[in-house]
């Protein structure tokens, strides 16, 4: 399979999932608004959604792919089966603990609601209903990692669509044929998410079976040294892979002290996750396996070159996305969410939070791409240390900025954490001699910056022609900004014919 087809398949699958996620969250806002019930549901949904994003975007790949790629096919299949068995049993036990201790977990997730017993009880209820999605999607992600290693990307790209698609279907049916109180609506949605996760697991299992990969049966695991090392690596890998999601989880806890703060932060983050999620999926599914092979062959120069080229592509998308989200934050918040129970004041609050989050998007993207090199060489301590530093900066900056700026300050704190995370990852790469910003990278960054500036000026000027936010005006601004950026990128040399030719080469 050519690199272009693999990239397009993974990229389109991730993009489709993000688009469905947009539709889902628009319907969430319409059905639940941004009040106490919405805060309770979104707080409870944050934990399973955190796991879904981490493992669904290849969070386990850094532990599995480098280790399994060193084994013969039969040994790799046996070890992967052992991993499935251990994770399956552990996740069942974890789910049981969550079902029992959901009340305590609710307090940990939203400590700002400690005086609101009714809302905390709703958080606990929705957590119990939605958490069963966690074992389903985690086991599905392990199967997807094996499929990626075998060069099979179809199920990896399409199976995650089941979760968002199932929730959209539930929302449409609920809004069209049922008249339920907000509390019951949220409960049905929480239960529907768990059912959708089960469907995702079934799709991946079917793909493994059709590919004659014998991994989908549980058995007593063989406690080999490799299995033990994989399990020990699992926690730091998940923390390092899900750094951005952990930053948002910490920010949600702080935002719970402000009315509607949890909801504003959630909806703004969902807009920002569209470009960031695409980079995460491409990095873990395509870049990581390539870097792992280069590391096995001892090709240090090739690793650095691949890393620089991947960073160029990532920032080619992330920088204009960041600028566009900042400039178009108000019309986006209004058009996407302002309907039904979601008021104009909620759109204004979401706008300010989105603007603050957009500042950190390029740093989050760079950290996501550059971390793949640390994962490929097994430098989990460096990746974990960078994530912990970013988390500490997020908490410190969010607390410091929250009191004068409210939820907007919390979002700025997340951006500070993303900056610190990216700097720490680069520092780790320097220690291993794997960071070298070559002339090609620096020249490409300068050209991209000029193209982004041209697009930003064009969007700012065009925004005056559409003072009223609407679907047509927002679509026109987005498409016009994309066209202007594409032309500017071509004119400045940020994108060339050689790039397309290189992309079309066989991998």
C-alpha positions, 0 to 999 in steps of 0.5 A: 500500500502506498503512503498516500493511500495509508495516510488518506485512509487514516486521515479520512477516518480520523476526520470523519470521526471528528466531524461526527463528534462535532455533530454529536456535540452540537446535538449535545448542546441543543439537547442539554444546554450548559446548565447543571445537568449538562455539567453533570453529564459532560463531567461524567462523560469526560473520564470515558471520553478521556480514555477513548481519545487516548487509546482511540488515537493510538495511545497504546501503540507506543508500548505495543508496536516497538515491542511486537515488531521485534518478534516473529509473527507467531510470537507476536500473535501469542504475546498480543493475545496475552496482552488482551487477556490481562487487559480484559481482566484488569478492565473488568475489575476496574469497571466494577470498582468504578460502579461501586465508587462512582460517588467518590469519583464524582467528587474527584472529577468536579470538586467545585460541586461539593455543595451541590449534592443533587448534581454530584449524584447525577455525575455518579449516575452518568459515570456508572452508565457510561464507564463500561465503554472503557474496557470495550474501546481499550481492547479494541485499541489493542486489536487496532494496534496489531492491525496497524502493525500488519499494514491493515488500516481499514478497521482502525480508521472506521471502527471508532466511528461507531461511538459517535455514530451511535450517540448521534442516532440516539440523540436524533431518536430522542429529540424526534420521538421522545419528550424526556426531562433533561435528567433522563435524556442525559441518562439515556445518552450515557447508556448509549455510549457504552453500547456504542463502545461494544459495537466498536469492539465487535468491529475490530474483532471481526477485522482481526478474525477476517485477517486470520489474526488469532488474538480475540480469545481470552486465555490464561496469559504466559507471564513472559518478561516481554509481557511484564515489560509491556504492562509496566510500560502501559501506564507511563505510555498512556500518561505520555500519550494522553498528555493533552487530555490530562491537561483538560481533565485537570482544567475541568476540575478547576472549571467546576468552581464556575457556573457552566465552566465545565460545559464551556470548556468541553465545547471549546475543546471539542472544536480544537480537537478536530485538527489536533486529533487528526495529527494524533491519529496520523502520528501514532498509526503511520509515523510511529511504526516508521520510526520504530523500524528506523530505530531498529535499524540504527538509522539515527539520521533517518529518524531525525529527517523523518521527524522534521518532515512530519513536524513540517506537515503537522505545523502546515495544518496546525498553524493556520487552524490555530489562527482560524480558530482564534479569529472565527471563535465567535461565529463558530461558537454561535453557529455550532452550539447556540440553539435549543437549551444553549443560550447566547451567553453560553456562546460568548463564554465558549468563544473566549475559552476557544480563543484561549485554547487555540493559542496552545494548538501548535504547541500541542501538535508539535509535542504530539508529533515529536513524542513519537520519536521518544516512544519509538526508541522506548524512552518512556521516562523522558516522555512521561517527565515531559507530560508531568511537567506540562500537567504541573504547568497547566494546573499552576497557570490555570489556578493563577489565571482563573481568579482574574479571568475565570474559565478563559484563564483556565483555558490559557493555563492549558495553553501554557501547559502545552508550551511547557510540554513541547519544550520538555519533549524537545529537551528530551530529544536533545539529550538523545541526540535526536533533535536537529532543526535543519535548514529545510525545517526552518525555511519551511516554517518561515514560509508557513508563517507568511502564508498564515499571516496572509490568511489571517489578514484575509479572514479578519477583513472578510469578517467585517463583511459578515457581521451576523453569524450564520451557517452560510457566512461561516462556511464562506469564511472557512472555505475562503480562508482555506483557499487563501491559505492554500494559494499563499502556501503555494506562492511562498513555497510552503507547499511544492510539487516535490512534496506531492511527489514524495507523498506518492512514493511507495513506503 
